[in-house]
């Protein structure tokens, strides 16, 4: 499968519009759990050399460096780099930030113990080339952890059905963009099968984990908001447990990959 590249890379991308002003319980849980599960799969250890590609505000860099790992962030956006530098001023021991694109990672091939790319691969101009770069950058025995939104999740499938019925009933759509529609800053629609095929072309997929379920299904977050916090949290944790065993339906897919053996 060929991926269509953008002509121009956005070097001033800003994440300020990614999250709504008021977080519903499902969205808040998803973002928190996604970061937690990604870092758990990376399993940072003292002395590990970790590369965080598309590091954004560098919050994951800070979290991983606390384990004694040496963490290097790669980020092309000057806006996000400024945020990242402010974050690392707080407690940025054993960290560094590089202004670079994922399609041309400025590290020595085979020099990284671990690579992490959380929620960024579908923003890249050429995801296939970026994955090839990741595969080349990790050491033999090293790993890459990729976390990506699943645009064919169960929540999105149910949402599409609901809005199809609404359309048949001539009920107006109140949203400017539906959650399952690809945002303008994305270059590819990832789902379970697409991300698996891409990673297997360049690496060996060792583990697949689903995170969260039903996030952004129409009305779901509003309904959870009416419950006591303890009840909504229990529901979200239960669905997250289920998503681990049914990643094809999960909101986010996390993959642990290793270098393929040399021919």
Secondary structure, DSSP 8 states (H G I E B T S, - for coil): ------SS--TT--GGGTS-SS--HHHHHHHHHHHHHHHHHHT--TT-EEEEET-TTSHHHHHHHTTT-EEEEE---HHHHHHHHHHHHHH-TTEEEE---GGG--S-TT-EEEEEEES-GGGSTTHHHHHHHHHHHEEEEEEEEEEEE-TT-HHHHHHHHHHHHHHHTT-----SS-TTS--TT-SS---HHHHHHHHHHHEEEEEEEEE-SSTT-TTHHHHHHTS-HHHHHHHHHHHHHHHHH-GGGSSEEEEEEEE----
